[in-house]
Amino acid sequence: MVLAPSGTSYSLPIGQISGVVFSANATSTLHGSVNSSEGVQMYIMDMAQYETFGKTGNVTGYEWTSGAVRATTIYDLDVSVPTGSWILVFSDPNTGIPTGVSVYSSILLTTP
């Protein structure tokens, strides 16, 4: 299942987040690649974690994180996701610079 086709972009103002909501009916894998203009940090969160992050700016939990990804780096996703409803979160890790995130190759959810 395609979650975000190649060429999709997300604009993240300073310290803001955006995300792609998806459901996995069985243990699945996220594949694809992204890059960003000024760096990005990605998470896989459930809705409660995402809502808390969006309201407070504090990460209280997550299923997975990429860690900080430097600007213009192409990051390849290959992440196992358990059954459930999730959000692939894009976060601007910068304190004073907005960033843009581009889907370099389509983000796919595959189930073996």
N, C-alpha and C positions, 0 to 999 in steps of 0.2 A: 504494500500500500504506500503510495506517495504521500508524504506529510507536507513537504515543501519542494516544489519543482526547482530545478536549476534556474538561476536568474532572480529568484525571490530575494527581496532585500528588506531589512528592518532598520529603521532609524532609531537610535537610542540617545535621547538627550542625557546630559550629565547625570550619572547615578541612577538611570532608569532601567527598567526591564521590559522584555517582551517575551512571548512564548508561543509554542505550537502545542495544542492540546491533542492527545491521542489516547486510545485504549488498546491494550494488549489482551487478547482473549486467551493467550498461552504465553509461556516464556518466549520472548521474541528478541530480535536484534535490530538496533538502529544503525543504518549505514548512510554514508554521504559525506560531504565535506563542505566546510564554510571558511570564509576569511573575513577579516574586519579591517576597517580603516585605521582604527586607533587602539585595537585590542578588545578582547571579549573574554568573559568567563561564562561557561555553560553549565547548567545543572539539569538533572531530571528530578522533579519534585512532584509530590501529590498536591491536590488543590489547596489543602489547608496550609501547607508549607509555602506555596506560591502566594497565597493571600497575605500571610504574615510578612513575607519578604516584601511584597508590594506596599503594604501599609507602613512597615517600620524601617525597611531598608536592612533589616537584620536577617541573616540566614539562620533559621532554627533547626533545619534538618534537610536532608536530601538523599536521594537514592544513589546519585552519581554526580561527580563534577569533573570538568576538564582541567581545573586549575586555571590560572591566568594564561591566556594565549596571546602572544605578542602581535602587534599590528602587522598586517599584510601576510601573516603566516597562514598557509592552507592547513586546516586541521581536519584530519580524517576521523570520522565517527565510526566506531565499531563497538557498540555498547550493548550488553545483554540487559534486557528489561523484564522484570517479573510481570505476571498477570496483574492487571489493574488499570486504573485511569491515571494518566501522567501528563506532565507538561515539560517539554524541552524548553528550558528557559535560557534566554540570552541576556546577559547582564553587562552593563558598562562598568568595568572595574576602575575607571579613572575618576579622580576627584574633581577635575576641572575641564575635561575635554569630552565632548559628545563623540559617539562612534557610530559607524554604520556596519551592519553585518550583511554579507551576501552569501547566498547558497551557491557554492561553486559547482557541486554535483548534487543532484536531487537527494533529499533526505528520505530514506525509505524505511519502513517497518516491515521486517520479514519474519515469518514464523516457520520454523523447520517442519 
